[in-house]
Structure formats: C-alpha cells, structure tokens
C-alpha cells in the first residue's frame, strides 16, 4: 500500500498560517510525524497561497527534503507554475497530484510531465466537470492511462483516482467507486489505484470509523494507494492487517513487526478474554 500523507495541505488553517509565516518547525513537525508513521510520499498542497504559491512550494519542498532527505513529495496544486517550482526544487522523483482530462490542464501539465518525469495521479474529470456516472468515470480513467502512456509514463508510474463521493450525499457512492477500482485493476493490473479516502465520510459523524472500514473494502477491490492521515493509528493497523489477509505480506512479517512495535495493540482486550 502506497501511503500519501495528506496533512500538509493549505486548505487546513494551521498549515495556511504556517506557510504564510514560514513557520519551518510547524511544517517539519507535520512532515516528520507523517514520515515516521509510514508515509511513502508527503503531499504538499499550496493552493491557498495565491500570488506567492510558487515561492511557497519551493520553500516547503526544500525545507522538508533538507530535514528528511529520503522523503519524497507529492506536488499538489492547480497552478502549473507552482507545480514546475515544486519539480525544480525536488530531489529525486516526485509524484504529481494531479492531472485530469480537462484540455487546459493537459496542455499545461503534459510538458512538465515530459520534462521532469514524475509519477502521476490522474483524476477522472474532464471539461464537463465531475460526474457520478460509473461508465463515464471508467472511460475517463482509460483515457488518462492512454494519454500518459503516449507521453512515455510507465504503467507502474500511473495512479488513477476514480474520485470518492460522500455516501451522505449519494447512497451508492461507495459502491460505484469500488466498482471502478475493481474494473480498472482487472483491466490494468500494473496501474495503481489511489483515492482521497476521507471524502467518503464527509457530512457524517464517526468519520474515522467510516474511513477505516471503507479502506479495507477498497483494498479488497484493488486499491493499492491512498491519500490519508497516517497518524490515524487504527487506519494504519487495518491496512497492515488487510495486506496480511490478502496474501501481500510474506510470512506475515510486516504484521508481526508492527505487532511487536505496538502498532496493533491500540486498546486493551475486554475483561475475561484472551488478548
């Protein structure tokens, strides 16, 4: 499972403030905690920085990689100039979050993909906007895969996000996304399936519980990447356990390692039960 830590996102007010004030220690604390919790990429979203976004992206990427040299960054912005700044600042191979099938986005981002060779997240959106239609989103995913491979992106470097809609707004939203993930994984086994997990629970209480359950359901259908809060210990424990049960953890080594480190023992056993 490829974990993309979501917490350094300027739509969060504390992150906006830290970016505006160049509060290095605040940003680094978020980065270190997510990396230590098992992230493979740290998402850096600077969208709320407006006119100074490119400079903020450069600052954040350089700051994090200077402190955690092995960290890789998911460059997350709607602004092509900020994306380019992030790529230029990044050491190693970044992840682009994201491209879609909107013509303007393709025209502005494909040249950057060809120049900097990042791994790429593709969102199932086009010029008609966001749709809840399963067939349309599946077709858009196929178009994205074709577009990226035509521009020399390997299948293993493509991450398709089918978009997760809140189940509070559309009863079948969870099932539709699961169906798309399953169909795509069957058709393109080398392409990664990724999602912004927390969208599924928007507008409901007990959001962490909903996210935790849906993650395991999605993994069973082929999800192998997620943009999540890795500080949610129960969610991370569920991911480790699900990978073991799905036969992805040879000799249960990761499960046992996590158990010995206390990563699975998150609550005491009920009285009178064998823990």
C-alpha positions as CSV (number, residue, x, y, z in Angstrom):
1,X,0.0,0.0,0.0
2,X,1.4,3.4,-1.1
3,X,0.6,5.9,1.6
4,X,0.4,9.6,0.7
5,X,0.3,11.7,3.8
6,X,-2.3,14.4,3.4
7,X,-1.7,16.7,6.4
8,X,0.5,19.4,4.8
9,X,-2.4,21.0,2.9
10,X,-3.0,24.7,2.8
11,X,-6.8,24.2,3.0
12,X,-6.1,23.4,6.7
13,X,-6.0,26.7,8.6
14,X,-2.9,25.8,10.7
15,X,-1.0,24.9,7.6
16,X,-2.0,28.1,5.8
17,X,-0.8,30.1,8.8
18,X,2.5,28.2,8.9
19,X,3.1,28.7,5.2
20,X,2.3,32.4,5.4
21,X,4.6,32.9,8.3
22,X,7.3,30.5,7.1
23,X,7.0,28.5,10.3
24,X,9.5,25.9,9.5
25,X,9.2,23.9,12.7
26,X,5.4,23.5,12.4
27,X,5.7,22.2,8.8
28,X,8.6,19.9,9.7
29,X,6.7,18.5,12.7
30,X,3.9,17.6,10.4
31,X,6.3,16.1,7.9
32,X,8.3,14.1,10.4
33,X,5.3,12.6,12.1
34,X,3.7,11.5,8.8
35,X,7.0,10.1,7.5
36,X,7.7,8.2,10.8
37,X,4.1,6.8,10.7
38,X,4.8,5.1,7.4
39,X,4.1,7.5,4.5
40,X,5.7,6.8,1.2
41,X,5.0,10.4,-0.1
42,X,4.2,13.6,1.7
43,X,1.6,15.6,-0.1
44,X,2.4,19.4,-0.2
45,X,-0.6,21.4,-1.2
46,X,0.0,25.2,-1.5
47,X,-3.2,26.2,-3.3
48,X,-4.3,28.8,-0.7
49,X,-1.1,30.8,-1.1
50,X,-2.4,32.7,-4.1
51,X,0.2,35.0,-5.7
52,X,3.1,33.6,-3.7
53,X,2.3,30.0,-4.3
54,X,5.3,29.1,-6.4
55,X,7.7,30.5,-3.8
56,X,5.8,28.7,-1.0
57,X,6.0,25.4,-2.9
58,X,9.8,25.8,-3.4
59,X,10.2,26.7,0.3
60,X,8.2,23.8,1.6
61,X,9.8,21.1,-0.7
62,X,13.3,22.3,0.0
63,X,12.6,22.5,3.8
64,X,11.2,19.0,4.1
65,X,13.8,17.3,2.0
66,X,16.6,19.1,3.8
67,X,15.3,17.7,7.1
68,X,14.2,14.3,5.8
69,X,16.5,13.6,2.8
70,X,14.8,10.3,2.0
71,X,11.3,11.9,1.9
72,X,9.5,12.1,-1.5
73,X,6.9,14.8,-2.1
74,X,3.5,14.7,-3.9
75,X,3.4,18.1,-5.6
76,X,-0.2,19.2,-5.2
77,X,-1.5,22.3,-6.9
78,X,-3.9,23.6,-9.6
79,X,-1.2,26.1,-10.6
80,X,1.2,24.9,-13.3
81,X,3.8,27.5,-12.2
82,X,3.7,26.1,-8.7
83,X,4.0,22.6,-9.9
84,X,7.0,23.5,-12.0
85,X,8.6,25.2,-9.0
86,X,8.0,22.1,-6.9
87,X,9.5,19.8,-9.5
88,X,12.6,22.1,-9.8
89,X,13.1,22.1,-6.1
90,X,12.5,18.4,-5.6
91,X,15.4,15.9,-5.2
92,X,14.6,12.5,-6.6
93,X,11.4,11.6,-8.4
94,X,8.3,13.4,-7.3
95,X,4.6,12.4,-7.5
96,X,2.3,14.8,-9.4
97,X,-1.1,15.3,-7.7
98,X,-2.6,15.6,-10.3
99,X,-3.7,15.7,-13.9
100,X,-7.1,15.2,-15.4
101,X,-8.8,15.2,-18.9
102,X,-9.6,18.9,-18.9
103,X,-8.0,20.3,-22.1
104,X,-6.3,23.3,-20.3
105,X,-4.9,21.0,-17.7
106,X,-3.5,18.6,-20.3
107,X,-1.9,21.4,-22.3
108,X,-0.2,23.0,-19.3
109,X,0.8,19.8,-17.4
110,X,1.9,17.3,-20.1
111,X,5.0,19.4,-21.0
112,X,6.0,19.4,-17.3
113,X,5.5,15.6,-17.1
114,X,7.7,15.1,-20.1
115,X,10.4,17.3,-18.7
116,X,10.5,16.2,-15.1
117,X,9.3,12.6,-15.4
118,X,7.2,12.4,-12.2
119,X,4.9,9.6,-11.2
120,X,1.4,10.9,-11.8
121,X,-2.0,10.8,-10.2
122,X,-4.9,11.1,-12.7
123,X,-8.3,12.3,-11.7
124,X,-11.5,11.2,-13.6
125,X,-12.6,14.7,-14.5
126,X,-12.9,16.4,-17.9
127,X,-14.2,19.7,-19.3
128,X,-17.8,18.6,-18.4
129,X,-16.8,18.6,-14.8
130,X,-17.2,16.0,-12.0
131,X,-19.6,13.2,-12.7
132,X,-21.0,10.4,-10.5
133,X,-21.7,8.2,-13.6
134,X,-19.7,5.0,-13.3
135,X,-19.2,4.4,-17.0
136,X,-18.1,7.9,-17.7
137,X,-15.5,7.8,-14.9
138,X,-14.2,4.4,-16.0
139,X,-13.9,5.8,-19.6
140,X,-12.0,8.9,-18.3
141,X,-9.6,6.6,-16.4
142,X,-8.9,4.7,-19.6
143,X,-8.3,8.0,-21.5
144,X,-5.9,9.1,-18.8
145,X,-4.0,5.9,-19.0
146,X,-3.7,6.2,-22.8
147,X,-2.7,9.9,-22.5
148,X,0.0,9.2,-20.0
149,X,1.5,6.1,-21.7
150,X,1.5,8.0,-25.0
151,X,3.7,10.5,-23.2
152,X,6.1,7.8,-22.0
153,X,4.8,7.4,-18.5
154,X,5.1,3.7,-17.5
155,X,2.0,1.9,-16.2
156,X,3.6,1.4,-12.8
157,X,4.0,5.2,-12.5
158,X,0.3,5.9,-13.1
159,X,-2.1,6.3,-10.2
160,X,-5.8,6.6,-11.1
161,X,-8.1,8.3,-8.6
162,X,-11.7,7.4,-9.6
163,X,-13.0,10.1,-7.2
164,X,-14.7,9.2,-4.0
165,X,-18.1,10.9,-3.4
166,X,-19.7,11.3,0.1
167,X,-22.1,8.5,0.9
168,X,-24.1,11.1,2.8
169,X,-25.0,12.7,-0.5
170,X,-25.3,9.7,-2.7
171,X,-26.3,6.3,-1.2
172,X,-24.4,4.2,-3.9
173,X,-21.3,6.5,-4.0
174,X,-19.2,3.9,-2.1
175,X,-20.2,1.0,-4.4
176,X,-19.7,3.0,-7.6
177,X,-16.1,3.8,-6.7
178,X,-15.4,0.3,-5.6
179,X,-16.8,-1.0,-8.9
180,X,-14.5,1.4,-10.9
181,X,-11.5,0.4,-8.8
182,X,-12.2,-3.3,-9.4
183,X,-12.7,-2.9,-13.1
184,X,-9.6,-0.8,-13.7
185,X,-7.4,-3.1,-11.6
186,X,-8.6,-6.1,-13.6
187,X,-8.0,-4.3,-17.0
188,X,-4.7,-2.6,-16.0
189,X,-3.1,-4.7,-13.2
190,X,0.1,-2.6,-13.3
191,X,-1.6,0.7,-12.8
192,X,-2.1,1.9,-9.2
193,X,-5.5,2.7,-7.8
194,X,-5.5,5.6,-5.3
195,X,-8.1,7.7,-3.6
196,X,-8.7,10.6,-1.3
197,X,-10.2,8.4,1.3
198,X,-11.8,10.9,3.6
199,X,-14.3,12.1,1.0
200,X,-16.4,9.0,1.6
201,X,-17.3,10.1,5.2
202,X,-18.0,13.8,4.6
203,X,-21.0,15.1,6.4
204,X,-21.4,12.2,8.8
205,X,-20.4,11.5,12.4
206,X,-17.7,9.0,13.3
207,X,-15.7,9.8,10.1
208,X,-12.7,7.9,11.1
209,X,-14.7,4.7,11.5
210,X,-16.2,5.1,8.1
211,X,-12.8,5.8,6.5
212,X,-11.3,2.8,8.3
213,X,-14.0,0.4,7.1
214,X,-14.1,1.7,3.5
215,X,-10.3,1.5,3.2
216,X,-10.4,-2.3,3.8
217,X,-13.3,-2.7,1.4
218,X,-11.4,-0.7,-1.3
219,X,-8.2,-2.7,-0.7
220,X,-10.2,-5.9,-1.4
221,X,-11.2,-4.5,-4.8
222,X,-7.6,-3.4,-5.8
223,X,-6.9,-0.1,-4.1
224,X,-3.1,0.0,-3.5
225,X,-2.6,3.7,-2.7
226,X,-4.4,6.2,-0.6
227,X,-4.2,9.9,0.3
228,X,-4.8,9.6,4.1
229,X,-3.8,10.8,7.5
230,X,-1.2,8.3,8.5
231,X,-1.4,9.5,12.1
232,X,-4.7,7.6,12.4
233,X,-3.2,4.5,14.1
234,X,-6.3,2.3,13.7
235,X,-6.5,3.0,10.0
236,X,-2.8,2.1,9.6
237,X,-3.3,-1.0,11.7
238,X,-6.2,-2.0,9.5
239,X,-4.1,-1.5,6.4
240,X,-1.3,-3.8,7.8
241,X,-3.8,-6.4,8.8
242,X,-5.7,-6.3,5.4
243,X,-2.5,-6.7,3.5
244,X,-1.7,-9.8,5.5
245,X,-5.1,-11.3,5.0
246,X,-4.9,-10.6,1.2
247,X,-1.6,-12.5,0.9
248,X,0.5,-9.5,0.4
249,X,2.7,-9.9,3.5
250,X,5.1,-12.8,3.1
251,X,5.3,-15.0,6.2
252,X,3.2,-12.2,7.9
253,X,6.5,-10.4,8.6
254,X,5.0,-6.8,8.4
255,X,2.1,-7.8,10.6
256,X,4.4,-9.4,13.2
257,X,6.8,-6.4,13.1
258,X,4.0,-4.0,13.6
259,X,2.6,-6.1,16.4
260,X,6.0,-6.2,18.2
261,X,6.3,-2.4,17.9
262,X,2.9,-1.9,19.5
263,X,1.2,-0.8,16.3
264,X,-1.7,-3.2,16.5
265,X,-2.3,-3.2,20.3
266,X,-4.3,0.0,20.3
267,X,-6.8,-0.9,23.0
268,X,-7.0,-3.3,25.9
269,X,-8.8,-6.7,25.5
270,X,-12.2,-6.9,27.1
271,X,-12.2,-8.4,30.6
272,X,-12.1,-12.2,30.7
273,X,-11.0,-12.5,27.1
274,X,-7.7,-13.9,25.8
275,X,-5.9,-10.9,24.2
